[in-house]
Amino acid sequence: MASTDNYPSLLWITLPPVLLVSAYYVRKWYLARRLKLYGIGKGAPGFQTGVRRVRVTPEIAARIRRGEEVTPEEIEAASRAADEEEERQKLSPSSKPAPSPVGLPRGVIEERDDRHLINRKENEIDNEWLPESITKPAKRKKGRR
């Protein structure tokens, strides 16, 4: 007759599957939490999400191209000054005469090619930092028959 000492302990039978199942659920929870907190691309080095676009004056743009350090306060002040100048020009009566409508003579139809506007994809501009596997998922391949 076989004794109970020859059989493996009940702990050796139950612990490995319990550890594997719990590790699966902990990893699943961790990945979902990380995605919810940080999202895709948030915190990636050299990339910022949700950044508001600000109009930059030509002087500031030239300084940035030269490689000078430009503080956000300087950019904000220059943008505000440009906006105020634009408002002043709109409100003040213009001393220049109104421009005459220059165009084609009456009855002449000009044909435009707008295909480049239709074919342009705005999503590519927004998602240029994402890998192609996310933005353009691969088509399903046919399996062997």
Z-matrix of the N, CA and C atoms (Angstrom, degrees):
N
C 1 1.421
C 2 1.531 1 109.15
N 3 1.338 2 117.59 1 140.55
C 4 1.457 3 121.62 2 -177.88
C 5 1.511 4 109.52 3 -85.99
N 6 1.315 5 114.60 4 140.60
C 7 1.459 6 118.35 5 179.25
C 8 1.531 7 109.12 6 -90.71
N 9 1.309 8 116.00 7 164.17
C 10 1.464 9 120.70 8 -179.02
C 11 1.518 10 112.12 9 -71.26
N 12 1.314 11 118.96 10 -14.38
C 13 1.462 12 121.55 11 179.04
C 14 1.528 13 111.53 12 -69.78
N 15 1.311 14 117.61 13 -22.32
C 16 1.463 15 120.57 14 -178.33
C 17 1.529 16 112.27 15 -77.77
N 18 1.320 17 118.22 16 -21.12
C 19 1.455 18 121.79 17 -179.18
C 20 1.534 19 110.19 18 -85.82
N 21 1.355 20 116.62 19 149.12
C 22 1.471 21 117.99 20 177.95
C 23 1.526 22 110.60 21 -67.89
N 24 1.302 23 114.53 22 153.12
C 25 1.451 24 119.93 23 -179.79
C 26 1.530 25 109.48 24 -66.29
N 27 1.312 26 115.96 25 153.69
C 28 1.462 27 121.01 26 179.80
C 29 1.536 28 110.87 27 -64.54
N 30 1.328 29 117.41 28 -28.30
C 31 1.465 30 120.65 29 177.35
C 32 1.530 31 111.68 30 -63.95
N 33 1.314 32 118.14 31 -38.22
C 34 1.458 33 121.91 32 -179.05
C 35 1.525 34 111.14 33 -69.25
N 36 1.294 35 116.96 34 -21.12
C 37 1.461 36 120.64 35 -179.68
C 38 1.529 37 110.88 36 -89.11
N 39 1.322 38 117.76 37 -39.13
C 40 1.467 39 120.27 38 -173.28
C 41 1.530 40 113.74 39 -91.95
N 42 1.314 41 118.80 40 -32.94
C 43 1.465 42 120.16 41 -174.88
C 44 1.535 43 114.74 42 -65.14
N 45 1.320 44 121.80 43 -46.58
C 46 1.475 45 119.37 44 -178.64
C 47 1.532 46 113.88 45 -57.74
N 48 1.337 47 119.97 46 -47.83
C 49 1.472 48 117.34 47 178.25
C 50 1.532 49 112.89 48 -64.54
N 51 1.334 50 117.69 49 -36.12
C 52 1.463 51 120.54 50 179.03
C 53 1.529 52 109.60 51 -64.69
N 54 1.312 53 117.94 52 -42.27
C 55 1.463 54 121.44 53 178.23
C 56 1.529 55 111.42 54 -64.05
N 57 1.322 56 117.25 55 -42.98
C 58 1.457 57 120.17 56 179.99
C 59 1.530 58 111.71 57 -64.67
N 60 1.314 59 117.39 58 -44.33
C 61 1.464 60 120.91 59 -179.49
C 62 1.525 61 110.38 60 -66.07
N 63 1.328 62 117.05 61 -42.95
C 64 1.469 63 119.03 62 -179.91
C 65 1.531 64 110.63 63 -67.00
N 66 1.328 65 118.76 64 -37.72
C 67 1.463 66 121.29 65 177.49
C 68 1.529 67 110.46 66 -63.35
N 69 1.328 68 117.28 67 -38.30
C 70 1.463 69 121.37 68 178.05
C 71 1.525 70 110.58 69 -61.08
N 72 1.335 71 117.00 70 -48.90
C 73 1.463 72 120.21 71 -177.44
C 74 1.530 73 112.38 72 -70.37
N 75 1.322 74 118.48 73 -34.57
C 76 1.466 75 120.91 74 177.44
C 77 1.529 76 109.94 75 -66.06
N 78 1.336 77 117.18 76 -42.69
C 79 1.464 78 120.61 77 178.77
C 80 1.525 79 110.50 78 -64.24
N 81 1.321 80 116.72 79 -42.34
C 82 1.464 81 121.26 80 178.82
C 83 1.531 82 110.43 81 -61.03
N 84 1.316 83 118.11 82 -43.60
C 85 1.461 84 122.50 83 178.70
C 86 1.528 85 110.61 84 -64.48
N 87 1.346 86 116.35 85 -43.46
C 88 1.459 87 120.84 86 -178.22
C 89 1.528 88 111.13 87 -62.99
N 90 1.334 89 117.44 88 -45.03
C 91 1.459 90 120.06 89 -178.93
C 92 1.529 91 111.37 90 -65.72
N 93 1.319 92 118.05 91 -38.79
C 94 1.463 93 120.82 92 178.14
C 95 1.525 94 110.40 93 -65.83
N 96 1.313 95 117.35 94 -41.15
C 97 1.467 96 121.00 95 -179.91
C 98 1.528 97 110.67 96 -66.85
N 99 1.332 98 116.59 97 -41.90
C 100 1.460 99 120.29 98 179.71
C 101 1.527 100 111.06 99 -64.00
N 102 1.339 101 117.12 100 -39.50
C 103 1.454 102 120.43 101 178.79
C 104 1.523 103 110.94 102 -67.16
N 105 1.344 104 116.45 103 -38.66
C 106 1.460 105 119.59 104 -179.92
C 107 1.528 106 111.00 105 -68.77
N 108 1.318 107 117.76 106 -39.83
C 109 1.464 108 120.84 107 -177.81
C 110 1.520 109 112.52 108 -73.99
N 111 1.317 110 116.89 109 -46.52
C 112 1.457 111 120.37 110 -170.98
C 113 1.522 112 113.47 111 -105.76
N 114 1.305 113 118.86 112 -25.59
C 115 1.459 114 122.10 113 179.58
C 116 1.513 115 111.74 114 68.86
N 117 1.325 116 115.28 115 -178.63
C 118 1.460 117 120.15 116 179.63
C 119 1.519 118 107.84 117 -84.04
N 120 1.307 119 117.41 118 124.58
C 121 1.451 120 121.20 119 175.71
C 122 1.505 121 115.09 120 87.11
N 123 1.322 122 118.34 121 -18.04
C 124 1.460 123 118.65 122 -179.68
C 125 1.523 124 108.54 123 -71.02
N 126 1.282 125 116.31 124 130.76
C 127 1.451 126 120.09 125 179.27
C 128 1.513 127 113.23 126 86.15
N 129 1.319 128 117.83 127 0.04
C 130 1.453 129 119.68 128 178.11
C 131 1.523 130 108.20 129 -69.12
N 132 1.335 131 117.82 130 140.19
C 133 1.452 132 119.01 131 -177.52
C 134 1.528 133 111.53 132 -62.65
N 135 1.326 134 115.86 133 131.43
C 136 1.454 135 120.72 134 177.61
C 137 1.510 136 114.57 135 79.50
N 138 1.317 137 117.91 136 10.76
C 139 1.464 138 119.63 137 -179.13
C 140 1.513 139 109.56 138 -136.76
N 141 1.314 140 117.14 139 136.67
C 142 1.457 141 121.57 140 178.17
C 143 1.518 142 108.37 141 -126.01
N 144 1.317 143 116.33 142 134.65
C 145 1.461 144 119.66 143 177.67
C 146 1.512 145 109.32 144 -103.61
N 147 1.291 146 116.15 145 155.84
C 148 1.457 147 121.23 146 176.69
C 149 1.514 148 113.44 147 67.65
N 150 1.317 149 117.68 148 28.07
C 151 1.459 150 120.82 149 -179.28
C 152 1.524 151 108.39 150 -89.39
N 153 1.322 152 116.28 151 131.54
C 154 1.460 153 121.40 152 -179.30
C 155 1.520 154 109.56 153 -77.70
N 156 1.321 155 116.25 154 137.87
C 157 1.457 156 120.10 155 177.53
C 158 1.521 157 109.57 156 -79.39
N 159 1.321 158 115.74 157 134.72
C 160 1.458 159 121.70 158 -179.67
C 161 1.520 160 107.55 159 -123.09
N 162 1.324 161 115.13 160 138.39
C 163 1.459 162 119.07 161 177.71
C 164 1.523 163 108.68 162 -71.76
N 165 1.328 164 116.18 163 132.89
C 166 1.462 165 121.84 164 -178.28
C 167 1.519 166 107.96 165 -111.05
N 168 1.318 167 115.58 166 133.26
C 169 1.465 168 120.20 167 179.53
C 170 1.528 169 109.82 168 -72.41
N 171 1.334 170 117.69 169 157.99
C 172 1.470 171 119.96 170 -179.67
C 173 1.529 172 112.95 171 -59.88
N 174 1.335 173 117.29 172 -33.41
C 175 1.470 174 119.59 173 179.71
C 176 1.529 175 110.69 174 -65.45
N 177 1.324 176 115.96 175 -44.30
C 178 1.472 177 120.01 176 179.39
C 179 1.526 178 109.73 177 -66.48
N 180 1.341 179 117.39 178 -40.35
C 181 1.465 180 120.76 179 179.38
C 182 1.526 181 110.74 180 -61.68
N 183 1.334 182 116.76 181 -39.81
C 184 1.466 183 120.18 182 178.79
C 185 1.525 184 110.55 183 -65.32
N 186 1.325 185 116.67 184 -39.68
C 187 1.471 186 119.68 185 178.06
C 188 1.525 187 111.30 186 -64.50
N 189 1.319 188 116.46 187 -39.53
C 190 1.468 189 119.77 188 179.58
C 191 1.525 190 110.00 189 -66.53
N 192 1.340 191 117.36 190 -41.17
C 193 1.465 192 120.60 191 178.76
C 194 1.526 193 111.79 192 -63.15
N 195 1.345 194 116.41 193 -34.54
C 196 1.467 195 119.87 194 178.04
C 197 1.515 196 112.09 195 -72.54
N 198 1.324 197 117.01 196 -13.64
C 199 1.459 198 120.29 197 178.54
C 200 1.510 199 114.04 198 95.54
N 201 1.321 200 117.11 199 10.58
C 202 1.461 201 119.67 200 179.08
C 203 1.522 202 110.01 201 -74.53
N 204 1.320 203 115.38 202 152.97
C 205 1.462 204 120.76 203 175.24
C 206 1.526 205 108.84 204 -79.77
N 207 1.313 206 116.42 205 123.96
C 208 1.463 207 121.88 206 179.60
C 209 1.523 208 107.02 207 -119.96
N 210 1.313 209 116.46 208 123.42
C 211 1.463 210 120.13 209 -178.33
C 212 1.522 211 110.35 210 -80.32
N 213 1.321 212 117.12 211 154.59
C 214 1.472 213 120.14 212 177.04
C 215 1.525 214 112.66 213 -59.83
N 216 1.332 215 116.72 214 -31.24
C 217 1.461 216 119.53 215 178.93
C 218 1.530 217 110.85 216 -65.54
N 219 1.343 218 116.52 217 -40.05
C 220 1.463 219 120.01 218 178.07
C 221 1.526 220 111.01 219 -64.27
N 222 1.320 221 116.03 220 -42.08
C 223 1.467 222 120.29 221 179.29
C 224 1.519 223 109.90 222 -63.50
N 225 1.332 224 116.46 223 -43.84
C 226 1.465 225 120.66 224 -179.63
C 227 1.530 226 111.07 225 -63.52
N 228 1.333 227 116.57 226 -43.13
C 229 1.468 228 120.02 227 -179.71
C 230 1.527 229 111.05 228 -65.03
N 231 1.324 230 117.22 229 -42.35
C 232 1.465 231 120.40 230 179.69
C 233 1.525 232 110.70 231 -66.04
N 234 1.323 233 116.63 232 -39.48
C 235 1.464 234 120.40 233 178.78
C 236 1.527 235 110.82 234 -65.85
N 237 1.327 236 116.33 235 -41.86
C 238 1.464 237 120.17 236 178.73
C 239 1.530 238 110.71 237 -64.31
N 240 1.342 239 116.89 238 -41.37
C 241 1.466 240 120.41 239 178.89
C 242 1.528 241 110.78 240 -63.75
N 243 1.331 242 117.18 241 -39.90
C 244 1.465 243 120.25 242 178.78
C 245 1.524 244 110.73 243 -66.19
N 246 1.337 245 117.31 244 -39.04
C 247 1.467 246 120.68 245 177.80
C 248 1.528 247 111.05 246 -64.36
N 249 1.333 248 116.58 247 -42.69
C 250 1.463 249 120.25 248 179.43
C 251 1.530 250 111.07 249 -64.25
N 252 1.322 251 116.34 250 -40.84
C 253 1.467 252 120.52 251 178.45
C 254 1.529 253 110.30 252 -63.17
N 255 1.318 254 116.36 253 -40.29
C 256 1.461 255 120.91 254 178.65
C 257 1.527 256 110.99 255 -64.18
N 258 1.329 257 116.68 256 -41.15
C 259 1.465 258 121.04 257 178.62
C 260 1.531 259 110.90 258 -64.58
N 261 1.343 260 116.19 259 -41.00
C 262 1.464 261 120.10 260 179.07
C 263 1.524 262 110.84 261 -62.59
N 264 1.326 263 116.96 262 -40.31
C 265 1.462 264 120.29 263 179.92
C 266 1.523 265 111.02 264 -66.89
N 267 1.332 266 117.43 265 -34.82
C 268 1.462 267 120.37 266 178.95
C 269 1.525 268 111.14 267 -69.61
N 270 1.334 269 116.63 268 -39.94
C 271 1.459 270 120.71 269 -175.99
C 272 1.524 271 113.07 270 -77.91
N 273 1.327 272 117.59 271 -35.23
C 274 1.467 273 119.88 272 -177.11
C 275 1.528 274 109.56 273 -77.22
N 276 1.337 275 116.44 274 143.71
C 277 1.471 276 118.67 275 178.34
C 278 1.523 277 109.20 276 -67.19
N 279 1.291 278 115.36 277 134.97
C 280 1.464 279 118.67 278 -177.46
C 281 1.521 280 109.99 279 -79.59
N 282 1.315 281 116.30 280 136.77
C 283 1.462 282 121.06 281 179.89
C 284 1.523 283 110.64 282 -84.25
N 285 1.312 284 116.30 283 -13.77
C 286 1.462 285 119.68 284 -179.30
C 287 1.526 286 109.05 285 -82.58
N 288 1.318 287 117.61 286 145.01
C 289 1.459 288 119.37 287 175.73
C 290 1.524 289 110.18 288 -69.04
N 291 1.304 290 114.76 289 155.20
C 292 1.458 291 119.25 290 -179.41
C 293 1.520 292 109.31 291 -64.94
N 294 1.317 293 117.49 292 138.72
C 295 1.466 294 119.50 293 -179.08
C 296 1.525 295 110.41 294 -68.35
N 297 1.317 296 114.68 295 139.33
C 298 1.462 297 119.19 296 179.45
C 299 1.521 298 108.72 297 -76.96
N 300 1.307 299 116.90 298 144.63
C 301 1.460 300 119.07 299 -179.22
C 302 1.522 301 110.07 300 -69.15
N 303 1.307 302 115.14 301 106.65
C 304 1.456 303 120.59 302 179.87
C 305 1.517 304 106.98 303 -101.62
N 306 1.285 305 116.13 304 128.63
C 307 1.452 306 119.72 305 -179.71
C 308 1.508 307 110.06 306 -171.23
N 309 1.275 308 114.54 307 -157.18
C 310 1.450 309 120.15 308 179.82
C 311 1.525 310 110.02 309 -81.28
N 312 1.318 311 117.27 310 151.83
C 313 1.465 312 119.74 311 177.03
C 314 1.527 313 110.76 312 -61.22
N 315 1.298 314 114.74 313 157.00
C 316 1.461 315 120.29 314 -177.66
C 317 1.529 316 110.03 315 -61.48
N 318 1.327 317 115.62 316 135.51
C 319 1.454 318 120.79 317 178.28
C 320 1.517 319 113.14 318 95.43
N 321 1.327 320 118.75 319 -11.06
C 322 1.457 321 121.00 320 178.99
C 323 1.518 322 108.19 321 -91.62
N 324 1.311 323 116.43 322 130.84
C 325 1.461 324 121.66 323 -178.53
C 326 1.517 325 108.33 324 -106.91
N 327 1.298 326 115.00 325 128.44
C 328 1.462 327 120.12 326 178.31
C 329 1.522 328 108.18 327 -99.54
N 330 1.313 329 116.07 328 133.40
C 331 1.452 330 120.36 329 -178.76
C 332 1.523 331 108.71 330 -101.93
N 333 1.336 332 115.27 331 132.58
C 334 1.460 333 120.07 332 -179.53
C 335 1.515 334 109.71 333 -114.42
N 336 1.324 335 114.15 334 152.26
C 337 1.460 336 120.11 335 175.39
C 338 1.521 337 107.54 336 -107.65
N 339 1.331 338 116.58 337 103.82
C 340 1.462 339 121.50 338 -178.49
C 341 1.522 340 112.74 339 -101.34
N 342 1.311 341 117.46 340 15.51
C 343 1.466 342 118.85 341 -177.82
C 344 1.520 343 112.00 342 -63.74
N 345 1.325 344 116.92 343 -32.52
C 346 1.463 345 118.53 344 179.67
C 347 1.521 346 111.33 345 -66.16
N 348 1.336 347 117.67 346 -28.25
C 349 1.461 348 120.31 347 177.33
C 350 1.520 349 111.23 348 -75.35
N 351 1.320 350 116.47 349 -34.48
C 352 1.461 351 120.46 350 -179.90
C 353 1.522 352 110.25 351 -72.42
N 354 1.329 353 116.72 352 -41.35
C 355 1.463 354 120.68 353 -175.67
C 356 1.515 355 113.20 354 -76.16
N 357 1.333 356 117.68 355 -16.89
C 358 1.461 357 119.87 356 -178.36
C 359 1.518 358 109.20 357 -69.71
N 360 1.306 359 116.05 358 132.11
C 361 1.461 360 120.67 359 -179.84
C 362 1.516 361 108.36 360 -106.16
N 363 1.323 362 115.67 361 118.50
C 364 1.461 363 119.66 362 -178.82
C 365 1.521 364 111.35 363 -74.35
N 366 1.330 365 117.75 364 -23.97
C 367 1.463 366 120.13 365 -179.82
C 368 1.518 367 111.31 366 -65.66
N 369 1.333 368 117.23 367 -30.07
C 370 1.458 369 119.17 368 -179.90
C 371 1.522 370 110.47 369 -64.98
N 372 1.324 371 116.79 370 -34.83
C 373 1.456 372 120.15 371 179.90
C 374 1.522 373 109.76 372 -68.81
N 375 1.329 374 116.97 373 -42.73
C 376 1.456 375 120.88 374 -177.88
C 377 1.519 376 112.04 375 -69.57
N 378 1.329 377 117.49 376 -34.53
C 379 1.458 378 120.75 377 -172.30
C 380 1.521 379 112.28 378 -111.59
N 381 1.327 380 118.23 379 27.13
C 382 1.452 381 119.06 380 -176.86
C 383 1.527 382 112.43 381 -66.76
N 384 1.315 383 117.65 382 -18.25
C 385 1.460 384 121.03 383 -178.67
C 386 1.516 385 111.39 384 -87.59
N 387 1.333 386 118.48 385 -13.84
C 388 1.457 387 120.94 386 -179.05
C 389 1.519 388 109.90 387 -81.21
N 390 1.332 389 117.63 388 147.04
C 391 1.462 390 119.33 389 175.89
C 392 1.528 391 110.31 390 -67.29
N 393 1.329 392 116.16 391 153.70
C 394 1.459 393 119.97 392 -176.01
C 395 1.518 394 112.16 393 -65.81
N 396 1.327 395 118.10 394 -24.50
C 397 1.459 396 119.71 395 179.85
C 398 1.521 397 111.48 396 -64.31
N 399 1.342 398 117.60 397 -24.63
C 400 1.460 399 120.59 398 178.91
C 401 1.524 400 110.31 399 -89.63
N 402 1.329 401 117.04 400 -43.96
C 403 1.462 402 119.64 401 -175.37
C 404 1.522 403 112.37 402 -77.00
N 405 1.313 404 117.74 403 -33.55
C 406 1.463 405 121.36 404 -179.79
C 407 1.527 406 108.45 405 -128.82
N 408 1.328 407 118.05 406 85.41
C 409 1.456 408 119.16 407 -179.41
C 410 1.527 409 110.90 408 -64.18
N 411 1.313 410 115.82 409 145.14
C 412 1.460 411 121.25 410 -177.31
C 413 1.523 412 110.33 411 -67.57
N 414 1.328 413 115.14 412 148.12
C 415 1.455 414 119.70 413 177.26
C 416 1.524 415 108.72 414 -72.93
N 417 1.316 416 115.24 415 154.05
C 418 1.462 417 119.05 416 178.98
C 419 1.517 418 109.71 417 -68.15
N 420 1.310 419 115.00 418 134.02
C 421 1.454 420 120.03 419 178.54
C 422 1.520 421 108.62 420 -90.41
N 423 1.307 422 114.54 421 145.37
C 424 1.457 423 118.89 422 179.77
C 425 1.523 424 108.98 423 -74.02
N 426 1.301 425 114.87 424 134.54
C 427 1.456 426 119.52 425 179.70
C 428 1.515 427 111.49 426 -80.93
N 429 1.301 428 115.43 427 167.51
C 430 1.466 429 120.07 428 178.20
C 431 1.513 430 109.83 429 -69.94
N 432 1.304 431 114.15 430 145.20
C 433 1.466 432 118.60 431 178.50
C 434 1.498 433 110.25 432 -106.63
